[in-house]
Amino acid sequence: MDPHIITGGTIRTTAGSAPVEALGIADGRIVAAGSLKEVTAALPEAEVIDTAGGTIVPGLVESHVHPIFFGLTQHWVDCRSPLNSSVSDIVARLRERLESSNDPTGWIRGWGYDDTLLAENRHPTRDELDKASPEAPIVISHISGHFLVANTKALELAGVSPDTPDPSEGRFIKDPKGRPTGLMWEIGAVNRVLDCIPRPTATELADAAKFAAETAMRRGMTTIHDLGIGLMAGYAELKTWEHLASQGELPLRVEGYLRGDLIEEFIAEHPQGFPYTVGNFTLRGAKYWSDGSIQGLSAALSQPYSCAEESCGELLFTHDQLVELITRVDQLGGQCAVHANGDLAISTVIGALQTVRDSGGRPDARHRVEHLQMASAQDIDDLVRAGGVASVFANHVYYWGDRHRDVFLGPERANRMEPLAEAARAGLHFGLHSDCPITPMDPLRTLWTATSRRTSTGEILGETQKLTPAQALHSLTADSAWLVHEEHRRGTLEPGMAADFAILDRDILTASEDELAHIDVLATVVAGQWVFSEPMSLPAATAHAGERV
């Protein structure tokens, strides 16, 4: 796009700055910011775009999402609640899909069931899924992404029997007689079944990725972080991002972290290691899971669950195993991102990060802790000391806060879930995320949750952990750029930085709590290119600089 000047609204060059009157943009970068007179002097022949009162902020970043997974779910059976109130509702939906299918013996996939919201208050079983069809293989994924239920046919195809040993990172749940119930517990067991499902075609993967990218851009995002490339379709997902980026079909920026077990395949192709960049796509490192989810009772806690006093969840890796995994990624020049929800998992991961750092690891590697849900104040201080960063699942508070308080954790622990204010005070660099498709990809709604701490019933959970709007916006912009070593190029709208920004219908920093929950995105711009614009939202009156607009 030719050089242009943006004016006519509230322009926030950084999350906490006073507004400027105009921005000058050329060659995809900010070349001037200040008064309209100053910017016009810098770009005298530029076209002027009047935002007609919109608010411009640095481009929003979704720092932990599963975009291809999200895109693929648009074609799966929706097993979420409250759409489904019981297991029989889910079975009925699966049966409906089979009846409309051209292949009555082909795989059927469902996703999003939540055992704690079903009338039975438990996971479905293989026998119940068999009621939809005993001939067609059927699998349904838990809303957390950490569990999967398979019917008998799917178990047969996956080779899961009473004699099948558990994988290293998961379990095949069995009944008292030793018969598999159909529940796959955690990533190792889940992948045993997923690996048997015919992989999506290259076209299906590309369509899924583009759908996710378009959704992100409509919601003000200029960058997304794909945490776990290969989660649904293995190494082909990396090839999908490479292809889209190389063909100029990826208008927003994607920062990727490869599923850890796929590293060696990547290094065989790219022995130079990380980071690896093609167009708007950069592969930064690898992703591992150290525990599960609290709502699935598989997050590793130091104290038992309130609803299951015999259980503290479980670690998927020991300290020494984590040190080995992180060291490998570190030596390849990459960032290791490790999922950790429970406080035991978090402290174990941070301890491993410190060991790697003390043993000669790269001093500015910025290895990541993902979710950081039940971190203690000491954990946060230790993470800063270890040179780590985090992406925090702020949406947990809204979607699961009430049940964490009343069912899983009790009030004391639930009130400090996602300890955002403590993280900000400690100087931790962190982003905020939705973990889409686990929750909707909507960073402005995430910002509202981080600042209001309201649950889905309207209760405030953890008043002292609220962020200010400026702090939350900083996390969604400048700090999210820091997470991927891009703080010198992206995250603010200061001269020299990439012209990545969103135009909103009101100012985040002056909006009330209720207004924050209803901010609309008018346009999204990446490297000076308008990748989304709400129809009729911007008059976009234009003229050459120096003329009346």
C-alpha positions, 0 to 999 in steps of 0.5 A: 500500500502507498504511504498513508496517514491515519488520523481522526480518532484516538491513537494509542501508540502503546498500551498506556500512552497518551493519544497522538493525533496521527500516524504516518505509514510507509513500507509496512512500518510506522515512520511518524507519530504525533500531531497531524502537522508533524506527520504530514511534514514527514509524509507530504504526499501521503494519502490521509485516512480519517477513522471518523472517531475510531480508536487505534491500538497496536495489533492484538495478539492471541498468544496460545491458540490451536488454529487448525484444530479450531478450523477443523471443528467447524465440520465435527459434531458439536458435543458442547453444553448447554447444547447437550445436557446429557450423554443421550443428547450427544448420542442423538447428535452423533446418530443424526450425523451418521444418518446424513453421511454418505459413508455409514461406516466412515469415521465420525468426530465430535468435540467439546463435551464437558463431563461436569456439565452433563446430567450424568456428571461423568464421561460417556463410555464406549458402549454409549457411543456404540448406540449411535453406531456399532459399525462406524468408528466414533470419537468425541473430544473433551472440551479441555482437549485432554481426553477423548472417548472412542466407541468399540469400533474405534478402539479396535482400529486403534488396537486398544484392548484389555492387554494394551499397556498405557503410553508414557504420557497418558492412560487407557481407562479401564473398568474394574474388570480390566475392559477399556471404557473408551476414555483416553486419558491425556495426550499419549492415549489420545494420540493412539486413537487420533493417529488411526483416523484418516488425516485431513487432506492438504486442502482441508488443512489449508481451509481450516488454517485460513478460516482461523486466520480470518476469524482472528483478523475480524477480531483485531488480531494481527498475530496468533501463536499456534501452540502445538503444530501437529496436534490434529494432523501431525507434520502436515500442519507445518507444511500447511503453514509453510505453503500458505506463507510461501504463496502469500495466502497468510495475511496475518502473522503466525508464530508456531511451536511444533508438537514435541515428538515432531522435532526430529522430523523438522531437524532432518529437513532444517538442520539449522534449527530454530527460528525458521521463517517463511513469509508471515510464518515463523516456527519458534520451537516446540511444545510439551504438556507437563500435566492436564486440566483441572476440570478433568482432574488431571492437572498436577496439584500439590494438594488434593482436588476438593471433589476427589480427595484421593486425587492430586492429578499427575505429572506427565514428565519428571524434572529430569525428563523436562530438563532433557526436553528443554535442553534439546530445544534450547540447543537448537536455538528454539523456545520450549513451551510447556503446558502447566496448569496445576501448581505442582506442574508449574513448580516442576517446569520452572525448576527444570527451566532454572536447571537448564539455565544454570547448566549453560542454557541460552540466557535469553531463550525465553522458554514459556510456561503455558496457562500458568493457572495455579501459580503461587507468588513464589512460582512467579518470582522463580519464573522471572529468575529463570528467565522464563515467560508465560502465556496465561489462560485468562478465560479460565476465570469466566468459563470455569471459575464458578466450578473451580470454586464450588467443585474442583478447588474450593474458594481459597485456591480458586480466588488466585487462579490466573494470578495476573496482578501478581505476575504484573507486579513481579515483572513477568512478561506474559500474554493472555489467551483463549486456547481456542477452540477450548474457549472463543478466540476473542482478545477483547473479551479476554481483556474484559475477563482479565480486568473484571475477573467475572465468572459466567454467573457474574461473580467476581473471582479474585478481586486482587488479581485484576489487571488494569485495562492498560496492563491487559492491553500491554499483555495483548500487544507489547508483552506478546511480542516479547514472548517471541523475541519481536519486541523491537519490531512489533507490539507498539506503534512507535516509529520504526515498528511494524504497522500492525494495528486494530481500529476499535469503536471505543477507547479501551483505556477510558471505557467502563467495565460494561463497555469493555465487554462490548467493544467492536473491531472496525478494522485490522491492519497488518504491515500497513495492509488492511486485512479486515474492515467492517462494511460501512464502519469507516467512511475513509475520507481521503485526500493528499496531505495538506488538503482538508479532509 
